[in-house]
């Protein structure tokens, strides 16, 4: 699995960014050039834990935007599966960020589950230069914490030494 300090791989993916076939778009490394990106990879569409995460991150999309971070979801499902899932799941209809078809990208990142051949529940915070600043992976059955993701974004963007449980506004360490 790629990790902190690695360049995020070059990619070009189809994505679902709404509720109609007109909302199928293409996304690559230059789509959000100059912005931070937070990638949320999840195992499969039409599952149980995945929508709880995607919806909660969507509810906090404004908090990520305030930090100049673009959210991007993705799995090994294709863009049409993403579209059908969004159309059929009431909570996903207003999802404010794209879901990419990440079949090749998941392999390039090293986040494919060896038994299921689906994305691990992986997160990558990528800075405006394309460098991974945070990478984490959860068991397929365990959802992520949006609060922790935002805390880490704040800590990384602070460029300071941040102690355990540090939150924005807390004192940083001085050497």
C-alpha positions in Angstrom: 0.0 0.0 0.0 1.3 3.5 -0.8 1.8 5.6 2.2 2.8 9.0 3.6 5.4 10.8 1.4 4.5 8.8 -1.8 3.2 10.5 -4.8 -0.5 9.7 -5.4 -0.5 7.6 -8.7 -1.5 9.1 -12.0 -5.1 8.1 -12.7 -8.0 8.6 -15.1 -11.4 7.4 -13.9 -15.0 7.6 -14.8 -17.1 8.9 -12.0 -20.8 9.4 -11.0 -21.4 12.9 -9.8 -25.2 13.0 -9.7 -28.4 11.2 -10.5 -28.5 11.0 -14.3 -26.3 9.6 -17.1 -25.3 13.2 -17.8 -23.6 13.2 -14.4 -21.1 10.6 -15.5 -17.8 12.5 -15.7 -14.1 11.8 -16.0 -11.7 12.7 -13.2 -7.9 12.6 -13.2 -5.1 14.1 -11.2 -5.6 17.5 -12.8 -9.3 17.8 -12.1 -8.7 19.3 -8.7 -5.3 20.7 -9.4 -3.9 22.9 -6.6 -6.4 21.5 -4.1 -6.1 19.0 -1.3 -8.1 15.8 -2.0 -9.4 13.2 0.5 -10.1 9.8 -1.1 -12.6 7.5 0.6 -12.3 4.0 -0.9 -14.9 1.5 0.1 -15.6 -2.1 -0.7 -18.9 -2.2 -2.7 -22.0 -0.4 -3.7 -25.3 -1.7 -2.4 -23.8 -2.7 1.0 -24.5 -1.7 4.6 -21.5 0.1 6.2 -20.5 2.0 3.1 -23.4 4.3 2.8 -23.2 5.3 6.5 -19.7 6.6 5.8 -20.4 8.3 2.4 -23.5 10.0 3.8 -21.7 11.3 6.9 -18.7 12.6 4.9 -21.3 14.2 2.6 -23.0 16.0 5.5 -19.5 17.4 6.5 -18.5 18.3 3.0 -18.7 22.0 3.9 -16.1 21.4 6.6 -13.8 19.8 4.1 -14.3 22.6 1.6 -13.5 25.2 4.3 -10.1 23.4 4.5 -9.7 23.5 0.7 -10.2 19.7 0.6 -12.2 18.0 -2.2 -13.8 14.7 -1.2 -13.7 11.8 -3.7 -15.3 8.4 -3.0 -14.5 5.3 -4.9 -14.7 1.5 -5.2 -14.0 -1.2 -7.7 -17.6 -0.9 -8.9 -18.1 0.9 -12.2 -19.7 4.4 -12.7 -23.0 2.8 -13.7 -23.2 0.8 -10.5 -22.5 4.1 -8.6 -25.3 5.8 -10.5 -27.8 3.0 -9.8 -26.9 3.0 -6.2 -27.2 6.7 -5.8 -30.6 6.6 -7.6 -31.9 3.8 -5.4 -30.6 4.9 -2.0 -32.4 7.9 -0.6 -29.5 9.0 1.5 -27.1 9.0 -1.4 -29.2 11.1 -3.8 -27.7 14.4 -2.6 -24.2 13.2 -2.1 -22.1 16.3 -2.8 -18.9 14.6 -4.2 -18.1 12.2 -7.0 -17.8 8.4 -6.7 -15.0 7.1 -9.0 -14.7 3.7 -10.7 -11.4 2.9 -9.1 -10.5 -0.6 -10.5 -7.0 0.3 -11.7 -6.3 3.0 -9.1 -7.1 0.6 -6.3 -4.5 -1.8 -7.6 -2.0 1.0 -8.1 -2.5 2.1 -4.5 -2.2 -1.4 -3.2 -5.6 -1.4 -1.5 -7.3 -4.5 -3.0 -8.5 -7.1 -0.5 -6.7 -10.3 -1.5 -9.7 -12.5 -0.9 -12.6 -10.3 -2.1 -10.7 -8.3 -4.8 -12.5 -5.1 -3.7 -11.2 -1.9 -2.2 -10.2 -2.0 1.4 -11.8 0.7 3.5 -8.9 3.0 2.8 -8.4 6.8 3.1 -5.8 9.0 1.6 -5.2 12.7 2.3 -3.3 14.1 -0.7 -1.8 17.6 -0.6 -2.0 20.2 -3.4 1.3 18.8 -4.9 0.0 15.3 -5.2 1.9 13.9 -2.2 0.1 11.5 0.3 0.0 13.2 3.7 -2.1 10.6 5.5 -3.1 7.0 4.7 -5.2 4.7 6.7 -7.1 1.5 6.2 -9.9 -0.1 8.2 -11.2 -3.6 8.3 -13.9 -4.1 5.7 -16.6 -4.2 8.5 -15.4 -1.0 10.3 -16.5 2.5 9.3 -14.3 5.5 9.5 -14.6 8.6 11.8 -15.3 11.9 10.0 -14.2 13.8 13.2 -10.8 12.0 13.1 -10.4 12.7 9.4 -11.1 16.4 9.9 -8.8 16.4 13.0 -5.9 15.0 10.9 -6.6 17.4 8.0 -6.3 20.3 10.5 -3.1 18.8 12.0 -1.4 18.1 8.7 -2.3 21.5 7.3 -1.0 23.3 10.5 2.6 22.4 9.6 3.2 22.1 13.4 4.0 19.3 15.8 0.6 18.2 17.0 0.4 16.0 20.2 -1.9 13.1 20.8 -5.6 14.1 20.6 -4.7 17.5 19.3 -7.6 19.5 17.9 -7.6 22.8 16.0 -7.1 25.6 18.4 -5.1 23.5 20.9 -1.5 24.4 21.6 1.1 22.7 19.4 4.5 21.4 20.6 7.4 23.8 20.5 10.9 22.4 20.3 
